[in-house]
């Protein structure tokens, strides 16, 4: 889903989101969205990952389908930097089974402490699981869980790999050089019979 954020120089600027929705009839599913934030100026690039628990299971009423909903108001938002994404890719490429031998990544902010675990799973179904535990400094710990099936994980791996240059170096822009002709030496054509 693309959301226009502003119009720049006649072209639309977008913040693309890669979204996955896994609702179930028990209401225990989850949804996940990822946004690419390119490096710019003195700011390092990253991918922001938002994960929300399922809020309603959805139903059929009087011939109408009511779609499941997700609790985006109480979502967890994670800023995954180059180091975090490198560790996730190592799991997805089969170099490791989990991040830091199952210990996960630790993110600490002014408002909360977050533990992010990412691992390859075989049971109960094959895929890649992300477990997020977020403990606000002044509240209860919240748990978020999402499993990518093998096809989703493969595409996600490709998307992260293709984004690596943008995360590291931003979006290259051609900066025109000032055209000055001071101190420029112009070669003078040499006559055919000139020995030097």
ROKEMI-663960 format. One record per residue (C-alpha): residue in one letter; x negated, y negated, z. Coordinates in Angstrom, 2 decimals, always signed. Example, Ala and Ser with C-alpha at 12.3 -4.5 7.8 and 13.67 -1.06 7.14 Angstrom:
<sites>
("a"; (-12.30; +4.50; +7.80));
("s"; (-13.67; +1.06; +7.14));
</sites>
This chain:
<sites>
("x"; (+0.00; +0.00; +0.00));
("x"; (-1.46; -3.38; -0.97));
("x"; (-0.59; -6.54; +0.90));
("x"; (-1.38; -9.93; -0.65));
("x"; (-3.24; -12.07; +1.84));
("x"; (-3.93; -15.19; -0.20));
("x"; (-4.29; -16.56; -3.71));
("x"; (-7.89; -17.42; -4.54));
("x"; (-8.87; -19.30; -7.69));
("x"; (-5.88; -18.07; -9.70));
("x"; (-6.38; -14.42; -8.72));
("x"; (-4.64; -12.59; -5.90));
("x"; (-6.70; -11.44; -2.96));
("x"; (-5.69; -8.08; -1.47));
("x"; (-6.47; -6.11; +1.64));
("x"; (-5.96; -2.55; +0.36));
("x"; (-4.89; +0.10; +2.86));
("x"; (-5.36; +3.83; +2.49));
("x"; (-2.40; +5.29; +4.39));
("x"; (-1.51; +8.80; +5.58));
("x"; (+1.82; +9.64; +7.21));
("x"; (+2.35; +12.97; +9.00));
("x"; (+5.83; +12.94; +10.51));
("x"; (+7.45; +16.09; +11.88));
("x"; (+10.89; +17.10; +13.10));
("x"; (+9.75; +17.14; +16.76));
("x"; (+8.73; +13.47; +16.63));
("x"; (+5.13; +14.30; +17.61));
("x"; (+3.45; +13.32; +14.32));
("x"; (+1.23; +10.35; +13.61));
("x"; (+0.23; +7.92; +10.88));
("x"; (-3.11; +6.43; +9.98));
("x"; (-4.18; +3.44; +7.87));
("x"; (-7.66; +2.36; +6.83));
("x"; (-8.75; -1.08; +5.58));
("x"; (-12.08; -1.91; +3.97));
("x"; (-13.76; -5.05; +5.31));
("x"; (-16.77; -5.90; +3.11));
("x"; (-19.92; -7.39; +4.61));
("x"; (-20.12; -11.17; +4.18));
("x"; (-22.31; -13.99; +5.41));
("x"; (-23.73; -12.76; +8.74));
("x"; (-20.89; -10.28; +9.36));
("x"; (-21.50; -6.56; +8.94));
("x"; (-19.00; -4.60; +6.90));
("x"; (-16.71; -1.96; +8.35));
("x"; (-13.57; +0.06; +7.93));
("x"; (-10.73; -0.72; +10.31));
("x"; (-8.75; +2.38; +11.21));
("x"; (-5.27; +2.00; +12.73));
("x"; (-3.54; +5.06; +14.16));
("x"; (+0.01; +5.20; +15.49));
("x"; (+2.12; +7.89; +17.08));
("x"; (+5.47; +8.91; +15.62));
("x"; (+8.35; +6.96; +17.16));
("x"; (+11.45; +8.63; +15.69));
("x"; (+11.93; +11.99; +13.99));
("x"; (+14.28; +10.79; +11.29));
("x"; (+17.67; +12.28; +10.55));
("x"; (+20.64; +12.55; +8.21));
("x"; (+23.76; +10.64; +9.11));
("x"; (+26.88; +10.57; +6.95));
("x"; (+24.90; +11.49; +3.85));
("x"; (+22.20; +8.86; +4.53));
("x"; (+18.59; +9.79; +5.12));
("x"; (+16.96; +7.92; +7.99));
("x"; (+13.20; +8.11; +7.59));
("x"; (+10.88; +8.78; +10.53));
("x"; (+9.22; +5.73; +12.05));
("x"; (+5.88; +5.13; +13.72));
("x"; (+4.96; +3.02; +16.74));
("x"; (+2.68; +0.48; +15.02));
("x"; (+3.24; -1.97; +17.89));
("x"; (+1.24; +0.32; +20.22));
("x"; (-1.30; +1.48; +17.65));
("x"; (-4.99; +1.98; +18.32));
("x"; (-7.27; -0.10; +16.09));
("x"; (-10.85; +1.07; +15.61));
("x"; (-13.65; -0.81; +13.88));
("x"; (-15.86; +1.82; +12.26));
("x"; (-19.28; +0.47; +11.36));
("x"; (-22.07; +1.98; +9.26));
("x"; (-23.28; +4.23; +12.09));
("x"; (-19.76; +5.51; +12.90));
("x"; (-18.96; +6.18; +9.24));
("x"; (-22.30; +7.96; +8.71));
("x"; (-21.49; +10.35; +11.54));
("x"; (-17.98; +10.98; +10.18));
("x"; (-19.43; +11.70; +6.72));
("x"; (-21.92; +14.18; +8.20));
("x"; (-18.97; +16.17; +9.55));
("x"; (-17.05; +15.93; +6.27));
("x"; (-20.09; +17.07; +4.25));
("x"; (-20.62; +20.08; +6.53));
("x"; (-23.89; +18.87; +8.09));
("x"; (-22.29; +18.94; +11.55));
("x"; (-19.10; +20.49; +12.89));
("x"; (-18.31; +17.50; +15.11));
("x"; (-19.68; +14.09; +16.08));
("x"; (-22.40; +14.25; +18.76));
("x"; (-21.76; +17.94; +19.46));
("x"; (-18.15; +17.22; +20.40));
("x"; (-18.91; +14.28; +22.69));
("x"; (-17.69; +11.75; +20.12));
("x"; (-18.25; +8.04; +19.69));
("x"; (-17.82; +5.54; +22.50));
("x"; (-16.51; +2.04; +21.77));
("x"; (-16.31; -0.49; +24.56));
("x"; (-14.62; -3.88; +24.18));
("x"; (-13.50; -6.63; +26.52));
("x"; (-10.05; -5.00; +26.77));
("x"; (-10.58; -1.23; +26.56));
("x"; (-12.87; +1.76; +26.34));
("x"; (-12.24; +4.13; +23.43));
("x"; (-13.54; +7.64; +22.75));
("x"; (-13.33; +8.83; +19.14));
("x"; (-13.81; +12.50; +18.33));
("x"; (-13.92; +13.81; +14.78));
("x"; (-14.39; +17.48; +13.97));
("x"; (-13.92; +20.17; +11.37));
("x"; (-11.22; +22.64; +12.45));
("x"; (-10.24; +26.07; +11.19));
("x"; (-7.41; +26.89; +13.64));
("x"; (-4.45; +26.50; +13.87));
("x"; (-4.81; +25.17; +10.32));
("x"; (-7.90; +24.10; +8.37));
("x"; (-8.74; +20.43; +8.20));
("x"; (-10.52; +17.56; +9.94));
("x"; (-9.13; +16.22; +13.20));
("x"; (-9.56; +12.80; +14.72));
("x"; (-8.81; +12.47; +18.44));
("x"; (-8.70; +8.99; +19.95));
("x"; (-8.46; +8.25; +23.66));
("x"; (-8.00; +4.57; +24.44));
("x"; (-8.10; +3.36; +28.05));
("x"; (-7.23; -0.32; +28.52));
("x"; (-9.05; -1.80; +31.52));
("x"; (-5.68; -2.70; +33.05));
("x"; (-3.46; +0.16; +31.88));
("x"; (-2.90; +3.84; +31.18));
("x"; (-4.98; +5.95; +28.84));
("x"; (-3.32; +6.59; +25.48));
("x"; (-4.04; +9.54; +23.19));
("x"; (-3.75; +9.59; +19.40));
("x"; (-4.29; +12.62; +17.20));
("x"; (-4.34; +13.11; +13.42));
("x"; (-5.38; +16.07; +11.23));
("x"; (-6.42; +15.55; +7.61));
("x"; (-5.72; +18.58; +5.44));
("x"; (-8.66; +19.62; +3.20));
("x"; (-7.38; +17.66; +0.17));
("x"; (-6.81; +14.48; +2.18));
("x"; (-10.22; +14.85; +3.81));
("x"; (-11.94; +15.32; +0.44));
("x"; (-10.40; +12.14; -0.96));
("x"; (-11.19; +10.23; +2.24));
("x"; (-14.81; +11.36; +2.05));
("x"; (-15.06; +10.08; -1.54));
("x"; (-13.41; +6.78; -0.58));
("x"; (-15.84; +6.20; +2.31));
("x"; (-18.85; +7.13; +0.17));
("x"; (-17.74; +4.82; -2.66));
("x"; (-17.22; +2.00; -0.12));
("x"; (-20.72; +2.32; +1.37));
("x"; (-22.33; -0.35; -0.84));
("x"; (-19.55; -2.83; -0.11));
("x"; (-19.74; -2.14; +3.63));
("x"; (-23.52; -2.56; +3.62));
("x"; (-23.97; -5.44; +1.15));
("x"; (-20.54; -6.98; +0.58));
("x"; (-19.11; -7.89; -2.81));
("x"; (-21.88; -9.27; -5.01));
("x"; (-21.25; -12.67; -6.53));
("x"; (-23.26; -14.35; -9.24));
("x"; (-24.56; -17.63; -7.92));
("x"; (-25.47; -19.88; -10.85));
("x"; (-28.91; -21.41; -10.73));
("x"; (-29.28; -25.14; -11.07));
("x"; (-30.48; -25.98; -14.57));
("x"; (-33.53; -28.18; -14.22));
("x"; (-36.14; -28.67; -16.86));
("x"; (-38.84; -30.18; -14.67));
("x"; (-42.15; -28.38; -14.76));
("x"; (-41.00; -26.13; -17.58));
("x"; (-43.67; -25.58; -20.20));
("x"; (-42.36; -25.04; -23.66));
("x"; (-44.57; -22.93; -25.91));
("x"; (-45.67; -24.69; -29.04));
("x"; (-45.72; -22.61; -32.21));
("x"; (-49.24; -21.80; -33.33));
("x"; (-50.18; -22.31; -36.97));
("x"; (-51.10; -19.14; -38.85));
("x"; (-54.60; -20.42; -39.60));
("x"; (-55.34; -21.58; -36.00));
("x"; (-58.13; -19.32; -34.60));
("x"; (-57.09; -19.96; -31.00));
</sites>
